[in-house]
Structure formats: structure tokens, C-alpha cells
Amino acid sequence: MEISCDRLSLSKIKTELKSLAFYRDLLAELLTTFFLTLSALSLGMTWGDKPYTGTVEQVGIGMMCTVCALAWSLGEFGGIHMNPSVTLALVLLSEITPSRALIYLVIQCIAAMAGTKFIQVVLPPLVTDHLKPTMLHPDVAEWQGFLIEGWLTFHLIFTVLGATDEKRKRDGYCIPPLIIAMTVATCIGCGFVSTGSSMNPAMTFGAAVVTDIWDNHWLYWVGPLSGSFLATLLYKFVFDILDNSNEKTCRAKHCWPRSSYTTKQMSNNLYNGHKDSSDDNLETTWI
């Protein structure tokens, strides 16, 4: 793996920290992770004996819609990771600076705590009395939970890297947020009963802090981050290979790109809209 010295240089980090666009990205990351947490928790709530609440179908479809909508609408503002597992993958690929990755991690955890506390305050005790972080099914051992969370996150991150590969997806036949959101729904269906299908250490951490429930918490960090690490290595060294021109396959600068093939250009290709370049000046400080 080639590590870009420019991306890791102190001057690059200092320039980034002085950029207003950087703080706009942090706000976008905070808001989207907050709304993602609200959706994840509220969709999984059961309202007493009311039927059709908190089902795996409801959670899967709801989270798919949430991820797709947030990523499509705000994805160009810093990538909208909403998940430390995604942030880890991009920092391993040197697509973001370590300083951005660290700050994103803190922002994601704060947003998850705020989202959990918000749900606890606005919903009645009927449902919030059962509020808790993702937990293992009683019949699932810790080592099995670790492998399940690793497998689900591997699936998710591998899809993120493939769907946002800028050069391979430049012709507009793929909408990355939709593809990724469908994978989220699939993974929720696969692991909802066994581990809660977290795949997101920050959201599990936020709920654990608010509820003070820490059962098996370690595996909701180690499992997803291990899966992310392995998926990133596999994609980089096996699938992200040299093309016919012996040039490196181009990686998207962010999870949902705004460089040579942007989300706005995807809209233009799909709907034949008019390209408005009025916000091009905002792109001078992207990493």
C-alpha cells in the first residue's frame, strides 16, 4: 500500500484544521450520526403489546432508507462516514488524514450519546425502560459474537470500497449510497437476532454510556474494526489492482465522492439536470 506523504504531513494537517470547510464537515458528521442513531434506536423500540414494532423487517428497511437518504443528501460534505469502521478503512487507504479520522471518531461517539439521550428523553418509559445497546443473544458465545460482527462489518466495508471506487463507477450506472444502504439492510437481517447487527462501535458505545450497560462491549469494537481492517487490506491488495494502462485504480477522496465524478454529476447523468457550479469554491480545502 502506498502512503501519501502529503496526506500525512504536518502542513497538510495544519491547513485542514484552519479550513472552514473542515468544520462544516464535522458538523455534517455530527448531524448525520445523530440522526442515524435516532433511527436505529427508535426503529428497534417495542411499544408494549403493539404488533409490528421493533421487528427485523422494520429496522432493516428503515435503516436502509436512513443511510441512503443521509448519504445521498450530504455525502459530499466530508464523506458522511457515521461509523468508525468506515473511518478506519479510509485512513488505512490514506484517503483522509489521521487528524480528521481521530476527530471523526470523537464526533461519532458524541453524536451517538446525544442521540441515545434524546430518545431516552422524548419517548415514554413504556419503551425507554427497555433501552439498551446492542447485545448478544443468550445462546451466542462471545467468540461467536466477535466473528459475526467482524463478518457483517467486513461485508459492509468491502461494499463501501467497491461501490465508491471512483474509476470503476465513473459511468453513472451505480449509486453508491443505495448500494451501501442495501448492504446495511442485508447485514441487519443476518445478525439482528444474534448480535443486534451493530457494525458501528460508536452507536453501541453511545447507548452503553447512556444506559450504563457494558455487557460484552469489547466485541462491538474489536469485531467491527477487525472486519474493516481485513476488508480494506483485501480490497487494496487484491481488487484495487493496476488497470490496463498500468495506472493505479483511482480511489474516491471521500466515502461518497466529490472529485472528478461527484454526487452532483451523478444526479445530472440520471436526471439530465443542469450543472450548477456555484459552490465549486468550497472544494479548495478538501483532503
N, C-alpha and C positions, 0 to 999 in steps of 0.2 A: 504494500500500500504506500502510495506516495503522499507524504505530508507536506502541505504547502507552508513554507516558512513565513510567507506573507500573512497567512491567516492566523499564525500563532505569534507573530511579532508583537512586542510591547507597543510599538507605534500604532499598529492596527487596532489593538485593544483600546488604546487611549482615544484614538479617533472615533471609534464606535461609541465609547462612553460619553463623548461630547456631542453626539448626534441627537437631535430632537426625534428623528425617525426611530432611533433605538428605543426611546422611552414610549413612543407611540406603539411599537411592537410589544413592549412589556404590558402596556395597558390592554392591548388586544389579547395577549396570552392570559392575562388575569381574568378578563371578562368571559372569554370562551371556556376556560377551565371551570370557572364558577358556574356557568350555565350547563356545562356538561355534567357537573356534579349534581346540580339540581335535577336534571333529567334522570340520571342514573338512580338517585335515591327515591325520587317521587314515583317513578315508574315501577319500582320494586315494592312499594308500600301495599299492604293489605288492609282493607277497611272493614275490620270485623268479619262478619259472615257474608259480606257482599261478594257475589261471584265476579269472575273475570277481572280481578285486581291483583297485581303483582305476579302475573303469570310470565313464563319464559317468553311466550309469543309477544306479549305486550312490551316487555323490556327489550327484546331483540329488535322489534320493528321501531319502537320509539327511539332507541339509541342509534339505529341506522339513520333515521331521519335527522336526528340532532347532529350527529357527526357530519353528515353530508351538507346540511344547511350551514353550519358554522364554518366548515372548511371552504365551502364554495363562496360564501359571502365575505369572509375576512381572511382567507388563506394567504393573500399576497402581503399581509402585514406581519412579517416575521415568520411565516410558516404555519402558525397555529398548531403547535405540537400537542398541547393539552395532556401530555403524557411523558414522564421521564424516560420511558423506553424508546420513544421516538427521538427525544433529545439526545440520548446516548448514541443512537445509531448515526445521527448526523454529525456529532462531534467526533466520532470514530473515523468518519469519512472526511474530516476536516472541512465540512460544509458550513459549520458555524464555529466561532471562536470558543475556547474554554470559558471565557468570562461570560459570554452570552448563555452558554449551557448551564453554568452554575446559577446564574440569576434566574433563568427559566425554571430550574428545579425549585428554587425558593418560592418563586411566584406561583408555580403549580400547587405546591403544598399549602400555601396561604389561601389560595382560591378554593381548594378542596375543603379546608377547615371552615372557611366562611360560608361555603355552600351548604355544608352539613349543618352548621349552626343555624342558618337561615331556615332550613327545612324543619329543624327542631323547634324553632320559634313560631313559625306561621301555621304549622299543621297541628291538629288536636292531639291530646295524649292517646286517643284511641289508636293512632298509628305510630306516633313517635316513641311510645313506650317500647316498641319493638325495633327501634332504630339501632343499627349496629353495622360495623364494617363487614366486608366480605369475609366469610368464614368457611372452614371445611365442613363437609357433611360428616356426621359422626362415624360413618363407615369408611371414610377416606383417611389413610395414614398421612403423616406429614411428608414423607418422601414421595408419596403419590401426588399430593397436592403440589409439591415443588415441581414435579415433572409435568403435571397438567398445565400449571401456569406458564412454565417455560415453553411447552409445546404451543399453547394458544398465542403467546406473545411472539414466538418465532414466526408463526403463520401470519400474524398481523404485520410485523415489521418487514418480513420478506415481501409482502404485498405492497406495503408503503414504498419500499425501494424500487420495486418493479413498476408500479403504477406511476411513479413520479420521475422515472428515468427520462430526462428531457429529450434526449436524442431519439430514443426508440418510440416515444409517444408524441413526436412533434407534429404529426399529420392530423391531429384532432379527432382520432377515432376513439379516444379513451378519455373519460372524465375522471381524473384521479379521486376526487372526493367521493364520488358514487361507488367506485370500485372498492375503496378503503372502507366505506361505510357498510357495504355488503359483507365484507370480511368480518367487521366488528359484529354484525348480526349473527353470522355463522358461528363465530367463536363463542358468543354468548349462549347460543343454542347447545354447543358442545360441552361447555363447562359450567353452566348456570347452577346445576344441582350439586355438582361435586365440590367446586371451589368458589362459586359465585362469579366466575369469569372476570376477575379483576383486570388483569393485563396492564394495570395502571397503578403503580406504587403510590403515587400522590393521592389519588382518591381514597384508597384504603387507609393511608396514613391520616388524612383529614378526618375520616369517620372515626378512626381509632382514638385520635386526640379528643374529639368532642364527647364521645361515649365512654372513654377510658376502658375500652375493651381491646386487649392486645394479644388475644389467643392466636398462636401460630403466625404472628405478624411478620417474622423474618422471611418466611417463604414468599410473601407478597411483594418483597423487594428483590430477593435473590433469584426467585424463579423468573419473573418478567425481565429483569435486567440480563440474566444469563441467556434467555431466549433471544433478546435483542442483540446481544453481543455475537452469538453464533450466527444469527441470520445475516447480520451485517458482514461478517467475515466471509460467509459462503457467497453472498451476492457479489462482494468486491472481488474475491479471488477466483471465482468460477464463472459467474454470469456476466459481470461487468468487464468483459474482455475486449481486446483490440478488435476494431472493425476492419473492413476490407482495405481501408486507407491507412491502416496502422496508426490511427489516431485513437486516443483514449475515449471510450464512451463517455459522453458528457453527462454529468450528474446535475440535477436541479439544485439551485442555490438554497432553496428552502423546500419544505415538505410539499407545498403547492407553489410552483414556480412563478416568478415574475421577471425572468430574464428574457432569453431570446424567444421563448414560447410561453406567453403569460396566460393567466386565467381570463384576462380581458380578451386576448386573441382567441381563446377557446370559445368564448361567447360569440365573437364575430364570425368564426367559422360555422358555428352551429346555427346562428340566427341571422347571419348576413347583416349584422348591425353596423353602425358607423363607429369607427375607432376614434375615441376622444383621447387625445394625448395631453390633456390639461394638467395631469398630475405627474408627468414624466420627471419634473424637477425633484420630486420626493425620492427618486431612486439613487441619488448620488452617494448615499452613505450605507447602502446595503452591503452586507458581508458577502 
